[in-house]
Amino acid sequence: MDNDEVCRRLHIAKRTLQYLRNSGKLPYSTLGNKCYYKPENVRALLDKNLTTKCG
């Protein structure tokens, strides 16, 4: 998944995505000048945040 796809799926701004990368909360890989994310890592971040807020 690229930056745009992750932002759309999580309903977040690109700056928020940058914060998640910089803080180590969302692992990523780079290819050229683009960042890519594994869908399972995005899902894990989403699941963790849902559990934290509800529990």
PyMOL Python script that loads the backbone (N, CA, C, O; Angstrom):
from pymol import cmd

cmd.read_pdbstr("""\
ATOM      1  N   MET A   1       0.855  -1.173   0.000  1.00  0.00           N
ATOM      2  CA  MET A   1       0.000   0.000   0.000  1.00  0.00           C
ATOM      3  C   MET A   1       0.896   1.230   0.000  1.00  0.00           C
ATOM      4  O   MET A   1       1.929   1.250   0.670  1.00  0.00           O
ATOM      5  N   ASP A   2       0.506   2.251  -0.746  1.00  0.00           N
ATOM      6  CA  ASP A   2       1.306   3.476  -0.752  1.00  0.00           C
ATOM      7  C   ASP A   2       0.681   4.515   0.192  1.00  0.00           C
ATOM      8  O   ASP A   2      -0.346   4.258   0.820  1.00  0.00           O
ATOM      9  N   ASN A   3       1.315   5.683   0.281  1.00  0.00           N
ATOM     10  CA  ASN A   3       0.854   6.727   1.205  1.00  0.00           C
ATOM     11  C   ASN A   3      -0.608   7.095   0.986  1.00  0.00           C
ATOM     12  O   ASN A   3      -1.386   7.168   1.937  1.00  0.00           O
ATOM     13  N   ASP A   4      -0.978   7.326  -0.272  1.00  0.00           N
ATOM     14  CA  ASP A   4      -2.338   7.760  -0.559  1.00  0.00           C
ATOM     15  C   ASP A   4      -3.367   6.718  -0.135  1.00  0.00           C
ATOM     16  O   ASP A   4      -4.405   7.061   0.430  1.00  0.00           O
ATOM     17  N   GLU A   5      -3.082   5.457  -0.407  1.00  0.00           N
ATOM     18  CA  GLU A   5      -4.021   4.401  -0.054  1.00  0.00           C
ATOM     19  C   GLU A   5      -4.184   4.275   1.461  1.00  0.00           C
ATOM     20  O   GLU A   5      -5.298   4.100   1.954  1.00  0.00           O
ATOM     21  N   VAL A   6      -3.082   4.362   2.193  1.00  0.00           N
ATOM     22  CA  VAL A   6      -3.153   4.273   3.655  1.00  0.00           C
ATOM     23  C   VAL A   6      -3.943   5.457   4.217  1.00  0.00           C
ATOM     24  O   VAL A   6      -4.774   5.279   5.107  1.00  0.00           O
ATOM     25  N   CYS A   7      -3.690   6.649   3.710  1.00  0.00           N
ATOM     26  CA  CYS A   7      -4.424   7.834   4.183  1.00  0.00           C
ATOM     27  C   CYS A   7      -5.915   7.697   3.925  1.00  0.00           C
ATOM     28  O   CYS A   7      -6.727   8.043   4.783  1.00  0.00           O
ATOM     29  N   ARG A   8      -6.282   7.200   2.760  1.00  0.00           N
ATOM     30  CA  ARG A   8      -7.701   7.016   2.447  1.00  0.00           C
ATOM     31  C   ARG A   8      -8.340   5.975   3.359  1.00  0.00           C
ATOM     32  O   ARG A   8      -9.436   6.186   3.876  1.00  0.00           O
ATOM     33  N   ARG A   9      -7.661   4.862   3.554  1.00  0.00           N
ATOM     34  CA  ARG A   9      -8.238   3.780   4.367  1.00  0.00           C
ATOM     35  C   ARG A   9      -8.361   4.151   5.842  1.00  0.00           C
ATOM     36  O   ARG A   9      -9.327   3.772   6.504  1.00  0.00           O
ATOM     37  N   LEU A  10      -7.384   4.889   6.350  1.00  0.00           N
ATOM     38  CA  LEU A  10      -7.410   5.265   7.772  1.00  0.00           C
ATOM     39  C   LEU A  10      -8.082   6.617   8.014  1.00  0.00           C
ATOM     40  O   LEU A  10      -8.296   7.014   9.159  1.00  0.00           O
ATOM     41  N   HIS A  11      -8.412   7.319   6.928  1.00  0.00           N
ATOM     42  CA  HIS A  11      -9.014   8.657   7.033  1.00  0.00           C
ATOM     43  C   HIS A  11      -8.125   9.591   7.842  1.00  0.00           C
ATOM     44  O   HIS A  11      -8.567  10.239   8.791  1.00  0.00           O
ATOM     45  N   ILE A  12      -6.849   9.638   7.436  1.00  0.00           N
ATOM     46  CA  ILE A  12      -5.886  10.505   8.111  1.00  0.00           C
ATOM     47  C   ILE A  12      -5.182  11.375   7.068  1.00  0.00           C
ATOM     48  O   ILE A  12      -5.208  11.082   5.873  1.00  0.00           O
ATOM     49  N   ALA A  13      -4.559  12.442   7.543  1.00  0.00           N
ATOM     50  CA  ALA A  13      -3.792  13.339   6.681  1.00  0.00           C
ATOM     51  C   ALA A  13      -2.396  12.758   6.444  1.00  0.00           C
ATOM     52  O   ALA A  13      -1.930  11.900   7.194  1.00  0.00           O
ATOM     53  N   LYS A  14      -1.751  13.234   5.402  1.00  0.00           N
ATOM     54  CA  LYS A  14      -0.389  12.773   5.103  1.00  0.00           C
ATOM     55  C   LYS A  14       0.570  13.114   6.233  1.00  0.00           C
ATOM     56  O   LYS A  14       1.505  12.361   6.502  1.00  0.00           O
ATOM     57  N   ARG A  15       0.348  14.231   6.889  1.00  0.00           N
ATOM     58  CA  ARG A  15       1.212  14.619   8.013  1.00  0.00           C
ATOM     59  C   ARG A  15       1.056  13.637   9.177  1.00  0.00           C
ATOM     60  O   ARG A  15       2.032  13.318   9.855  1.00  0.00           O
ATOM     61  N   THR A  16      -0.156  13.165   9.406  1.00  0.00           N
ATOM     62  CA  THR A  16      -0.381  12.164  10.452  1.00  0.00           C
ATOM     63  C   THR A  16       0.330  10.869  10.094  1.00  0.00           C
ATOM     64  O   THR A  16       0.925  10.227  10.959  1.00  0.00           O
ATOM     65  N   LEU A  17       0.272  10.486   8.838  1.00  0.00           N
ATOM     66  CA  LEU A  17       0.970   9.288   8.383  1.00  0.00           C
ATOM     67  C   LEU A  17       2.474   9.447   8.577  1.00  0.00           C
ATOM     68  O   LEU A  17       3.156   8.500   8.969  1.00  0.00           O
ATOM     69  N   GLN A  18       2.983  10.627   8.307  1.00  0.00           N
ATOM     70  CA  GLN A  18       4.405  10.886   8.515  1.00  0.00           C
ATOM     71  C   GLN A  18       4.754  10.735   9.994  1.00  0.00           C
ATOM     72  O   GLN A  18       5.795  10.167  10.325  1.00  0.00           O
ATOM     73  N   TYR A  19       3.905  11.230  10.881  1.00  0.00           N
ATOM     74  CA  TYR A  19       4.131  11.078  12.315  1.00  0.00           C
ATOM     75  C   TYR A  19       4.174   9.594  12.699  1.00  0.00           C
ATOM     76  O   TYR A  19       5.033   9.179  13.478  1.00  0.00           O
ATOM     77  N   LEU A  20       3.260   8.806  12.159  1.00  0.00           N
ATOM     78  CA  LEU A  20       3.220   7.372  12.468  1.00  0.00           C
ATOM     79  C   LEU A  20       4.501   6.679  12.005  1.00  0.00           C
ATOM     80  O   LEU A  20       5.007   5.789  12.688  1.00  0.00           O
ATOM     81  N   ARG A  21       5.023   7.081  10.853  1.00  0.00           N
ATOM     82  CA  ARG A  21       6.298   6.535  10.367  1.00  0.00           C
ATOM     83  C   ARG A  21       7.442   6.952  11.277  1.00  0.00           C
ATOM     84  O   ARG A  21       8.221   6.113  11.730  1.00  0.00           O
ATOM     85  N   ASN A  22       7.542   8.246  11.544  1.00  0.00           N
ATOM     86  CA  ASN A  22       8.665   8.776  12.329  1.00  0.00           C
ATOM     87  C   ASN A  22       8.692   8.240  13.752  1.00  0.00           C
ATOM     88  O   ASN A  22       9.765   8.042  14.323  1.00  0.00           O
ATOM     89  N   SER A  23       7.528   8.006  14.321  1.00  0.00           N
ATOM     90  CA  SER A  23       7.457   7.520  15.703  1.00  0.00           C
ATOM     91  C   SER A  23       7.625   6.009  15.799  1.00  0.00           C
ATOM     92  O   SER A  23       7.686   5.461  16.899  1.00  0.00           O
ATOM     93  N   GLY A  24       7.699   5.331  14.654  1.00  0.00           N
ATOM     94  CA  GLY A  24       7.876   3.880  14.655  1.00  0.00           C
ATOM     95  C   GLY A  24       6.591   3.113  14.887  1.00  0.00           C
ATOM     96  O   GLY A  24       6.631   1.902  15.103  1.00  0.00           O
ATOM     97  N   LYS A  25       5.460   3.781  14.849  1.00  0.00           N
ATOM     98  CA  LYS A  25       4.179   3.113  15.089  1.00  0.00           C
ATOM     99  C   LYS A  25       3.673   2.357  13.873  1.00  0.00           C
ATOM    100  O   LYS A  25       2.829   1.469  13.997  1.00  0.00           O
ATOM    101  N   LEU A  26       4.185   2.705  12.694  1.00  0.00           N
ATOM    102  CA  LEU A  26       3.771   2.029  11.468  1.00  0.00           C
ATOM    103  C   LEU A  26       5.013   1.713  10.638  1.00  0.00           C
ATOM    104  O   LEU A  26       5.624   2.612  10.061  1.00  0.00           O
ATOM    105  N   PRO A  27       5.385   0.431  10.580  1.00  0.00           N
ATOM    106  CA  PRO A  27       6.554   0.046   9.785  1.00  0.00           C
ATOM    107  C   PRO A  27       6.303   0.312   8.297  1.00  0.00           C
ATOM    108  O   PRO A  27       5.169   0.249   7.822  1.00  0.00           O
ATOM    109  N   TYR A  28       7.381   0.609   7.578  1.00  0.00           N
ATOM    110  CA  TYR A  28       7.268   0.901   6.160  1.00  0.00           C
ATOM    111  C   TYR A  28       8.559   0.537   5.458  1.00  0.00           C
ATOM    112  O   TYR A  28       9.596   0.334   6.089  1.00  0.00           O
ATOM    113  N   SER A  29       8.475   0.458   4.152  1.00  0.00           N
ATOM    114  CA  SER A  29       9.647   0.239   3.307  1.00  0.00           C
ATOM    115  C   SER A  29       9.653   1.328   2.253  1.00  0.00           C
ATOM    116  O   SER A  29       8.605   1.866   1.896  1.00  0.00           O
ATOM    117  N   THR A  30      10.830   1.650   1.759  1.00  0.00           N
ATOM    118  CA  THR A  30      10.905   2.636   0.692  1.00  0.00           C
ATOM    119  C   THR A  30      11.430   1.972  -0.570  1.00  0.00           C
ATOM    120  O   THR A  30      12.281   1.084  -0.531  1.00  0.00           O
ATOM    121  N   LEU A  31      10.899   2.428  -1.674  1.00  0.00           N
ATOM    122  CA  LEU A  31      11.351   1.997  -2.985  1.00  0.00           C
ATOM    123  C   LEU A  31      11.449   3.257  -3.819  1.00  0.00           C
ATOM    124  O   LEU A  31      10.437   3.868  -4.161  1.00  0.00           O
ATOM    125  N   GLY A  32      12.661   3.639  -4.140  1.00  0.00           N
ATOM    126  CA  GLY A  32      12.853   4.938  -4.770  1.00  0.00           C
ATOM    127  C   GLY A  32      12.549   6.011  -3.747  1.00  0.00           C
ATOM    128  O   GLY A  32      13.120   6.009  -2.657  1.00  0.00           O
ATOM    129  N   ASN A  33      11.661   6.923  -4.082  1.00  0.00           N
ATOM    130  CA  ASN A  33      11.268   7.992  -3.151  1.00  0.00           C
ATOM    131  C   ASN A  33       9.891   7.776  -2.554  1.00  0.00           C
ATOM    132  O   ASN A  33       9.322   8.700  -1.972  1.00  0.00           O
ATOM    133  N   LYS A  34       9.339   6.570  -2.686  1.00  0.00           N
ATOM    134  CA  LYS A  34       7.992   6.309  -2.193  1.00  0.00           C
ATOM    135  C   LYS A  34       8.028   5.359  -1.013  1.00  0.00           C
ATOM    136  O   LYS A  34       8.869   4.462  -0.944  1.00  0.00           O
ATOM    137  N   CYS A  35       7.105   5.567  -0.086  1.00  0.00           N
ATOM    138  CA  CYS A  35       6.952   4.686   1.067  1.00  0.00           C
ATOM    139  C   CYS A  35       5.828   3.698   0.788  1.00  0.00           C
ATOM    140  O   CYS A  35       4.807   4.038   0.190  1.00  0.00           O
ATOM    141  N   TYR A  36       6.044   2.471   1.238  1.00  0.00           N
ATOM    142  CA  TYR A  36       5.038   1.426   1.079  1.00  0.00           C
ATOM    143  C   TYR A  36       4.833   0.731   2.414  1.00  0.00           C
ATOM    144  O   TYR A  36       5.748   0.632   3.230  1.00  0.00           O
ATOM    145  N   TYR A  37       3.612   0.253   2.619  1.00  0.00           N
ATOM    146  CA  TYR A  37       3.212  -0.344   3.886  1.00  0.00           C
ATOM    147  C   TYR A  37       2.571  -1.690   3.625  1.00  0.00           C
ATOM    148  O   TYR A  37       1.848  -1.862   2.644  1.00  0.00           O
ATOM    149  N   LYS A  38       2.835  -2.644   4.500  1.00  0.00           N
ATOM    150  CA  LYS A  38       2.186  -3.944   4.390  1.00  0.00           C
ATOM    151  C   LYS A  38       0.765  -3.806   4.936  1.00  0.00           C
ATOM    152  O   LYS A  38       0.560  -3.202   5.989  1.00  0.00           O
ATOM    153  N   PRO A  39      -0.213  -4.360   4.225  1.00  0.00           N
ATOM    154  CA  PRO A  39      -1.600  -4.271   4.707  1.00  0.00           C
ATOM    155  C   PRO A  39      -1.775  -4.815   6.125  1.00  0.00           C
ATOM    156  O   PRO A  39      -2.571  -4.283   6.900  1.00  0.00           O
ATOM    157  N   GLU A  40      -1.039  -5.866   6.464  1.00  0.00           N
ATOM    158  CA  GLU A  40      -1.188  -6.433   7.807  1.00  0.00           C
ATOM    159  C   GLU A  40      -0.671  -5.479   8.886  1.00  0.00           C
ATOM    160  O   GLU A  40      -1.181  -5.497  10.006  1.00  0.00           O
ATOM    161  N   ASN A  41       0.324  -4.651   8.580  1.00  0.00           N
ATOM    162  CA  ASN A  41       0.817  -3.671   9.545  1.00  0.00           C
ATOM    163  C   ASN A  41      -0.184  -2.533   9.729  1.00  0.00           C
ATOM    164  O   ASN A  41      -0.379  -2.035  10.838  1.00  0.00           O
ATOM    165  N   VAL A  42      -0.816  -2.128   8.625  1.00  0.00           N
ATOM    166  CA  VAL A  42      -1.844  -1.089   8.717  1.00  0.00           C
ATOM    167  C   VAL A  42      -3.019  -1.612   9.544  1.00  0.00           C
ATOM    168  O   VAL A  42      -3.554  -0.902  10.396  1.00  0.00           O
ATOM    169  N   ARG A  43      -3.413  -2.853   9.286  1.00  0.00           N
ATOM    170  CA  ARG A  43      -4.526  -3.463  10.024  1.00  0.00           C
ATOM    171  C   ARG A  43      -4.182  -3.591  11.508  1.00  0.00           C
ATOM    172  O   ARG A  43      -5.026  -3.322  12.364  1.00  0.00           O
ATOM    173  N   ALA A  44      -2.963  -3.994  11.816  1.00  0.00           N
ATOM    174  CA  ALA A  44      -2.536  -4.138  13.213  1.00  0.00           C
ATOM    175  C   ALA A  44      -2.582  -2.793  13.934  1.00  0.00           C
ATOM    176  O   ALA A  44      -2.999  -2.724  15.090  1.00  0.00           O
ATOM    177  N   LEU A  45      -2.160  -1.733  13.264  1.00  0.00           N
ATOM    178  CA  LEU A  45      -2.221  -0.401  13.860  1.00  0.00           C
ATOM    179  C   LEU A  45      -3.666  -0.014  14.139  1.00  0.00           C
ATOM    180  O   LEU A  45      -3.985   0.506  15.208  1.00  0.00           O
ATOM    181  N   LEU A  46      -4.530  -0.273  13.173  1.00  0.00           N
ATOM    182  CA  LEU A  46      -5.942   0.037  13.339  1.00  0.00           C
ATOM    183  C   LEU A  46      -6.546  -0.771  14.480  1.00  0.00           C
ATOM    184  O   LEU A  46      -7.263  -0.218  15.314  1.00  0.00           O
ATOM    185  N   ASP A  47      -6.268  -2.068  14.529  1.00  0.00           N
ATOM    186  CA  ASP A  47      -6.793  -2.931  15.594  1.00  0.00           C
ATOM    187  C   ASP A  47      -6.289  -2.492  16.963  1.00  0.00           C
ATOM    188  O   ASP A  47      -7.053  -2.471  17.928  1.00  0.00           O
ATOM    189  N   LYS A  48      -5.022  -2.144  17.054  1.00  0.00           N
ATOM    190  CA  LYS A  48      -4.438  -1.717  18.329  1.00  0.00           C
ATOM    191  C   LYS A  48      -5.116  -0.443  18.825  1.00  0.00           C
ATOM    192  O   LYS A  48      -5.434  -0.324  20.008  1.00  0.00           O
ATOM    193  N   ASN A  49      -5.334   0.505  17.922  1.00  0.00           N
ATOM    194  CA  ASN A  49      -5.956   1.760  18.324  1.00  0.00           C
ATOM    195  C   ASN A  49      -7.418   1.579  18.692  1.00  0.00           C
ATOM    196  O   ASN A  49      -7.906   2.246  19.604  1.00  0.00           O
ATOM    197  N   LEU A  50      -8.122   0.701  18.009  1.00  0.00           N
ATOM    198  CA  LEU A  50      -9.508   0.437  18.358  1.00  0.00           C
ATOM    199  C   LEU A  50      -9.605  -0.217  19.729  1.00  0.00           C
ATOM    200  O   LEU A  50     -10.473   0.128  20.530  1.00  0.00           O
ATOM    201  N   THR A  51      -8.701  -1.169  19.997  1.00  0.00           N
ATOM    202  CA  THR A  51      -8.693  -1.847  21.286  1.00  0.00           C
ATOM    203  C   THR A  51      -8.338  -0.884  22.413  1.00  0.00           C
ATOM    204  O   THR A  51      -8.938  -0.940  23.487  1.00  0.00           O
ATOM    205  N   THR A  52      -7.368   0.000  22.179  1.00  0.00           N
ATOM    206  CA  THR A  52      -6.936   0.958  23.189  1.00  0.00           C
ATOM    207  C   THR A  52      -8.061   1.931  23.544  1.00  0.00           C
ATOM    208  O   THR A  52      -8.266   2.235  24.720  1.00  0.00           O
ATOM    209  N   LYS A  53      -8.781   2.416  22.551  1.00  0.00           N
ATOM    210  CA  LYS A  53      -9.825   3.393  22.803  1.00  0.00           C
ATOM    211  C   LYS A  53     -11.058   2.780  23.449  1.00  0.00           C
ATOM    212  O   LYS A  53     -11.732   3.433  24.246  1.00  0.00           O
ATOM    213  N   CYS A  54     -11.359   1.526  23.109  1.00  0.00           N
ATOM    214  CA  CYS A  54     -12.560   0.891  23.635  1.00  0.00           C
ATOM    215  C   CYS A  54     -12.301   0.168  24.952  1.00  0.00           C
ATOM    216  O   CYS A  54     -13.213   0.003  25.762  1.00  0.00           O
ATOM    217  N   GLY A  55     -11.084  -0.254  25.162  1.00  0.00           N
ATOM    218  CA  GLY A  55     -10.808  -1.088  26.322  1.00  0.00           C
ATOM    219  C   GLY A  55     -10.096  -0.343  27.329  1.00  0.00           C
ATOM    220  O   GLY A  55      -9.775  -0.886  28.386  1.00  0.00           O
TER     221      GLY A  55
END
""", "prot")
cmd.dss("prot")
cmd.show_as("cartoon", "prot")
cmd.util.cbc("prot")
cmd.orient("prot")
